[in-house]
Amino acid sequence: MKVGGSGKAGPHAAYIFREGRYARDETLERLDATEAGNMPAWAQSDPVAFWRAADDYERVNGTTYREMEIAIPRELSIEDRTELVRAFVRQEIGNAHAYQWAIHTPVMSSDGGEQPHVHLMFSERQVDGIERGPDEYFKRANSKAPERGGAKKGYGPRAGERLSREERAEHLKELRGRWEEMTNNHLARAGREERIDMRSYADRGLDIAPASRLLPSEWRDGETRDNVIAFRRATAELVQAEVAMGKAIPDRDAQIIDLAQKRAERLAQEQPNRGPLLGAARAAREEQAAPTPAPAPPVPAKPSPEAVIQRWTAEHQRQLVAVQAKARRVMGHAEGMERRHVGKVQDHQRERPMPPQGMFAAFKQASYEAAWKTWEKAANVLQRRAAQLGRRVDQLRDYLQPVTQYTPHHPGDRLAATRIEREQPDLAKAHAEVMRQQRVEQIAAEKVAFAERVAQFEKAERAPGERLAKEREKIREQRERERGRDDRGRGR
């Protein structure tokens, strides 16, 4: 739920209706459907005029509009999306407030598919059937004489009451639940099997950290966008893995065992001749005499190394995106300070004292030297500040570098890991254990490979000697054969 201040309603209404300077859409979004309702007579033909009047006549610190920006399932057709939004507006707004909505559909989202969503603007001013002009509609309400004041403010079943933070959160959760129910009904009516779930990961029992929302300026950055897309894909795979595990092992968190029933069955098996009634009575007496021991807490199954690495990668990517987004904001501020400081340095250079000249130069030398020392001292301070700002910008630029195998000491990578260790120590400990085990296996494999290389080297060193010994043996055998032939010849 968004809230708009004074001066924001008219431009935003023109944006969602694609009017004025927004008629030529440069955001690659398609306008699928628009509608307005409950407008006063003077704004029936031009709903945007209602919001311009809110900017002009609403209090300076007042709220000119409220907005719901809601994602719509891409599985629904344009007609089904429009009908869904109309039904939701009838249920939530009805005839109580002036409203205006538009369905936008980006031509290409991060995953290549459509990403339809609706912008629903409505005024907190309640429709009471009294005709008022623009200058009267947004005045302070008069409870004793409503026709003499403006339309009364208030939204929801507890309109006009001051709600606590917990009550506002509960109201928003109920609103999300109603949208979930209505959307799933429309999906079923359209013959689709997909369903939406507006609960958080924690409420659904999934151990997944939610992703932070990026500003449009951050999303336009190619590197940040690629990181977010990779994180969303990893999160989607993790959600699928968690859901599949829940289906395969529905009672993985705890297994409740009825100890009394198990004890009675065991006693009945140990004493079959005394009858089932006697065994059951004895079991009942023992159950009353001795307290039932509490069931042992279930031992959670140790996650596989692949699951630990997958969770660590998804969480590390989320933390890295948050770290780089903050570094980008701080870097913009630091670069602005650096530019302003360059201007100060240039101004100080123009104020550099000039040596005295003329016939009275000797009398002005002392004051010149004092001014020069003061100017030089200030120049040194400015120079040190410029170097400090330059180092700060360079450090922030290091945070924005991509994390690759060639950047083992990336500061953003280290900070993301530190955040995980602080926020999720169990995951960090499990990941460290998996990395240690993999390192041990890698060292063992390297030792085996090294031993094989040493054996090959020794064999290669022994090969010339073995060949020489074989050659000597062949020569010796040949000489013996020749000597034998000579001996036989002399015998003849």
LINTA-V316345 format. One record per backbone hydrogen bond with DSSP energy under -0.5 kcal/mol. NH is the residue of the N-H (numbers start at 1). CO is the residue of the C=O. Records with the same first field share a line. If there is no record, write none. Layout:
NH: CO ; CO
This chain:
2: 67
4: 65
6: 60
8: 5
9: 5
10: 51
12: 8
13: 9
14: 10
15: 11
16: 12
17: 13
18: 14 ; 15
19: 14
22: 19
23: 20
25: 23
30: 105
32: 30 ; 103
33: 103
35: 101
37: 99
43: 40
44: 41
49: 46
50: 46 ; 47
51: 47
52: 48
53: 49
54: 50
55: 51
56: 52
57: 53
58: 54
62: 59
64: 4 ; 62
65: 4
66: 122
67: 2
68: 120
69: 67
70: 68 ; 118
72: 116
76: 73
81: 77
82: 78
83: 79
84: 80
85: 81
86: 82
87: 83
88: 84
89: 85
90: 86
91: 87
92: 88
93: 89
94: 89
96: 93
98: 125
99: 37
100: 121
101: 35
102: 119
103: 33
104: 102 ; 117
105: 30
106: 115
107: 28
109: 113
112: 109
115: 106
117: 104
118: 70
119: 102
120: 68 ; 118
121: 100 ; 119
122: 66
123: 98
126: 152
127: 96
128: 126
131: 129
136: 133
137: 133
138: 134
139: 136
143: 141
148: 145
149: 146
150: 140
151: 137
154: 124
159: 156
161: 158
163: 161
168: 164
169: 165
170: 166
171: 167
172: 168
173: 169
174: 170
175: 171
176: 172
177: 173
178: 174
179: 175
180: 176
181: 177
182: 178
183: 179
184: 180
185: 181
186: 182
187: 183
188: 184
189: 185
190: 186
191: 188
192: 187
204: 200
205: 202
206: 201
208: 206
219: 215
220: 216
221: 218
225: 221
226: 222
227: 223
228: 224
229: 225
230: 226
231: 227
232: 228
233: 229
234: 230
235: 231
236: 232
237: 233
238: 234
239: 235
240: 236
241: 237
242: 238
243: 239
244: 240
245: 241
246: 242
247: 243
248: 244
249: 245
252: 249
257: 255
259: 257
262: 258
263: 259
264: 260
265: 261
266: 262
267: 263
268: 264
269: 265
270: 266
271: 267
272: 269
275: 272
279: 275
280: 276
281: 277
282: 278
283: 279
284: 280
285: 281
286: 282
287: 283
288: 284
289: 285
290: 286
300: 298
308: 304
309: 305
310: 306
311: 307
312: 308
313: 309
314: 310
315: 311
316: 312
317: 313
318: 314
319: 315
320: 316
321: 317
322: 318
323: 319
324: 320
325: 321
326: 322
327: 323
328: 324
329: 325
330: 326
331: 327
332: 328
333: 329
334: 330
335: 331
336: 332
337: 333
338: 334
339: 335
340: 336
341: 337
342: 338
343: 339
344: 340
345: 341
346: 342
347: 343
348: 344
349: 345
350: 346
351: 347
352: 349
361: 358
364: 360
365: 361
368: 364
369: 365
370: 366
371: 367
372: 368
373: 369
374: 370
375: 371
376: 372
377: 373
378: 374
379: 375
380: 376
381: 377
382: 378
383: 379
384: 380
385: 381
386: 382
387: 383
388: 384
389: 385
390: 386
391: 387
392: 388
393: 389
394: 390
395: 391
396: 392
397: 393
398: 394
399: 395
400: 396
401: 398
404: 402
407: 404
410: 407
414: 410
415: 411
416: 412
417: 413
418: 414
419: 415
420: 416
421: 417
422: 418
423: 419
424: 420
428: 424
429: 425
430: 426
431: 427
432: 428
433: 429
434: 430
435: 431
436: 432
437: 433
438: 434
439: 435
440: 436
441: 437
442: 438
443: 439
444: 440
445: 441
446: 442
447: 443
448: 444
449: 445
450: 446
451: 447
452: 448
453: 449
454: 450
455: 451
456: 452
457: 453
458: 454
459: 455
460: 456
461: 457
462: 458
463: 459
464: 460
465: 461
466: 462
467: 463
468: 464
469: 465
470: 466
471: 467
472: 468
473: 469
474: 470
475: 471
476: 472
477: 473
478: 474
479: 475
480: 476
481: 477
482: 478
483: 479
484: 480
485: 481
486: 482
487: 483
488: 484
489: 485
490: 486
491: 487
492: 488
